[in-house]
Amino acid sequence: MDEFKPLMFGEFAAGTEYASDSQRRKLADTVLDVYEQVTHAFSADDHRHYKFTPRTVTEWIQALHRYDLQAVDLVGRCKSTPD
């Protein structure tokens, strides 16, 4: 999976602070960390509609296209959110 992390955001991150492989890797790690936390906190065993799949990650990445990555620090916001 590590070899795909820099590719997850491709051209989407061009011209932003996430243009470098290391920054895209950080952003990918953050998205995957959030996914992991959400899937543990909201189990389908508790409620059927809490079904999260890898496709959910793709939808999140596509949703990031709505934001101006020049103006928003996505990684900093996710890392500074209290548990």
Backbone as a ProteinNet text record, in pm:
[ID]
protein_1_A
[PRIMARY]
MDEFKPLMFGEFAAGTEYASDSQRRKLADTVLDVYEQVTHAFSADDHRHYKFTPRTVTEWIQALHRYDLQAVDLVGRCKSTPD
[TERTIARY]
82.6	0	87	201.8	287.1	325.6	345.1	386.1	275.1	150.5	39.3	6.2	53.3	17.4	50.6	170.1	196.9	107.2	55.5	-28	-174	-214.4	-355.2	-411.3	-326.5	-375.1	-325.5	-233	-184.7	-189.9	-250.2	-258.2	-342.6	-429.5	-515.5	-433.3	-315.7	-232.9	-129.3	-121.7	-22.7	-42.9	66.7	61.5	21.7	14.1	-19.8	96.7	81.2	186.2	194	95.7	94.2	149.9	222.6	275.9	388.9	464.6	575.9	525.1	600.9	562.9	548.7	638.5	633.1	506.1	465	343.1	218.3	219.1	105.3	98.5	213.2	217.1	156.5	190.3	132.6	-18.8	-64.3	-207.7	-276.8	-216.5	-273.4	-276	-166.9	-163.1	-272.8	-294.6	-397.7	-536.3	-563.2	-693.7	-714	-610.8	-622.8	-635.5	-568	-583.3	-726.2	-782.1	-920.4	-1015.3	-993.8	-1076.7	-1072.6	-952.5	-936.6	-1008.5	-994.7	-1061.1	-1212.8	-1262.3	-1407	-1462	-1391.6	-1441.5	-1441.5	-1348.4	-1348.3	-1454	-1476.5	-1573.3	-1717.4	-1740.5	-1875.7	-1882.1	-1911.1	-1912.7	-2049.1	-2046.1	-2171	-2238.1	-2163.7	-2223.2	-2319.2	-2290.8	-2377.8	-2500.2	-2477.2	-2584.3	-2550.5	-2644.1	-2617.9	-2572.3	-2621.7	-2586.6	-2445	-2375.9	-2235.8	-2145.8	-2159.9	-2078.3	-1977.1	-1851.6	-1743.3	-1656.1	-1622.5	-1540.4	-1426.6	-1329.9	-1224.9	-1281.6	-1397.6	-1460.9	-1491.2	-1517	-1540.6	-1419.4	-1299.8	-1176.9	-1171.8	-1206	-1208.9	-1307.2	-1423.1	-1522.9	-1471	-1399.7	-1342.5	-1240.1	-1154.3	-1051.2	-1116.8	-1220	-1291.2	-1357.9	-1407.2	-1471.1	-1369.7	-1244.4	-1141.5	-1123.1	-1167.6	-1159.1	-1241	-1333.8	-1417.2	-1340.8	-1228	-1155.7	-1034.6	-1000.6	-880.2	-765.2	-682.9	-574.5	-467.7	-468.6	-375	-414.8	-545.4	-596.3	-623.4	-626.7	-665.4	-552.6	-518.1	-417.8	-492.1	-516.3	-594.1	-525.8	-396.5	-323.2	-320.4	-291.3	-285.8	-420.4	-526.4	-660.4	-694.5	-662.6	-694.8	-609.4	-482.8	-392.3	-419.5	-476.7	-498.4	-636.7	-720.8	-853	-840.7	-903.5	-891.8	-957.4	-906.6	-960.9	-1089.9
-119.7	0	126.2	119.4	238.1	295.5	207.8	257.3	334.7	316.6	386.8	519.5	540	660.2	790	805.2	930.2	947.7	838.3	844.7	876.2	862	877.4	1014.1	1114.6	1249.5	1309.6	1241.9	1279.5	1427.1	1458.3	1595.5	1684.7	1623.5	1697.2	1787.7	1742.4	1816.8	1906.1	1900.9	1982	2130.4	2198.9	2342.4	2377.3	2278	2302.4	2257	2274.2	2226.9	2074.4	2008.3	1862.3	1809.6	1891.8	1852.6	1750.4	1753	1659.6	1522.5	1419.9	1284	1270.9	1334.6	1321.4	1385.4	1497.5	1563	1484.7	1431.1	1347.6	1222.2	1168.7	1051.2	1085.7	1204.9	1249.3	1262.4	1321.1	1338.9	1203.3	1112.4	977.4	905.6	916.1	854.5	910.7	1040.6	1104.9	1054.5	1046.8	996.6	853	770.6	631.7	619.1	705.6	706.8	742.5	843.6	884.1	769.2	706	592.4	482.5	450.9	345.8	382.7	507	551.4	548.3	591.5	592.8	450.6	359	221.8	153.4	192.3	135.3	198.5	327.2	398.3	369	345.8	324.5	188.5	87.4	-48.8	-86	-160	-210.3	-309.6	-361.9	-449.4	-371.6	-242.6	-157.2	-111.8	-65.1	-15.5	-53.5	-113.6	-161.8	-53.2	68	174.1	227.6	180.9	218.4	124.3	124	37.2	121.3	105.4	178.5	78.8	111.8	24.7	108	42.8	120.7	219.3	189.1	283.1	416.2	409.8	531.2	624	566.6	646	715.9	644.9	704.7	821.3	804	910.9	1031.6	1007.9	1118.7	1194.5	1120.7	1185.3	1268	1212.8	1288.4	1412	1402.1	1516.3	1626.9	1590.8	1691.8	1788.5	1749.4	1837.9	1964.8	1964.5	2082	2192.4	2157.3	2250.4	2309.3	2429.1	2494.1	2450.6	2360.5	2307.2	2411	2523.2	2631.1	2697.5	2697.6	2771.9	2685.3	2553	2465.4	2368.7	2357.4	2260.3	2135.1	2044	1924.3	1834.6	1816.6	1728.7	1787.8	1915.9	1981	1977.9	1998	1995.3	1857.4	1754.8	1618.7	1577.3	1613.7	1574.3	1652.4	1772.3	1852.6	1831.5	1750.6	1722.5	1631.5	1668.2	1584.1	1448.7	1347.7	1210.1	1197.5
0	0	0	64.8	75.2	-61	-159.7	-290.5	-360.6	-317.6	-379.6	-311.7	-190.7	-116	-189.2	-246.3	-317.6	-440.3	-494	-614	-582.7	-456.7	-420.3	-456.3	-456.1	-479.1	-609.5	-677.2	-809.6	-843.7	-957.7	-1006.3	-916.7	-841.4	-748.6	-656.9	-616.8	-522.6	-591.1	-721.7	-794.6	-765	-739.5	-712.5	-570.2	-483.4	-343.1	-256.2	-126.2	-36	-34.6	-97	-103.1	-234	-308.1	-438.5	-426.7	-317.3	-303.2	-258	-292.1	-252.9	-102	-26.9	119	176.3	120.9	169.9	128.6	6.6	-35.2	49.4	86.8	174.1	310.7	363.5	491.1	481.1	372	352.4	339.8	264.8	250.8	385.1	462.1	595	684.3	675.7	756.9	718.9	589.1	543	589.7	578.5	620.7	772.2	847.8	993.8	1033.6	968	996.4	961.8	848.9	807.7	913.5	959	1060.1	1190	1233.4	1356.7	1342.5	1227.2	1204.1	1201.4	1134.1	1126	1262	1349.5	1484.5	1573.7	1556.7	1640.5	1600.3	1472.5	1420.9	1352.6	1430	1379.7	1321.7	1212.4	1153.5	1248.1	1344	1445.5	1534.1	1553.6	1635.2	1556.5	1435.8	1348.5	1205.3	1136.8	1000.7	904.3	921.2	825.8	847.3	950.4	972.3	892.5	763.2	679.4	604	639.4	575.1	500.5	378.6	294.7	235.5	171.9	104.5	2.1	-51.2	-144.4	-75.2	54.9	133.6	125.9	130.8	120.8	-14.9	-120.4	-254.2	-259.2	-198.2	-195	-117.6	-8.1	69.1	-14.3	-83.5	-165.4	-275.7	-338.3	-441.3	-382.1	-261.3	-195.8	-164.2	-147.2	-119.9	-236.1	-354.2	-471.1	-451.1	-358.5	-331.3	-258	-200	-115	-185.3	-147	-196.5	-106.7	-156.5	-74.7	-43.1	-114.3	-83.2	48.9	78.2	193.4	316.4	300.2	411.1	442	569.5	613.9	658.9	566.8	597.7	698.9	685.5	775.6	916.2	927.2	1058.5	1129.6	1056	1116.5	1170.5	1095.7	1140.1	1258.1	1256.2	1364	1493.2	1481.7	1602	1662.9	1598.4	1650.9	1770.7	1884.2	2003.6	1982	2049.5	2038.2	2112.8
[MASK]
+++++++++++++++++++++++++++++++++++++++++++++++++++++++++++++++++++++++++++++++++++

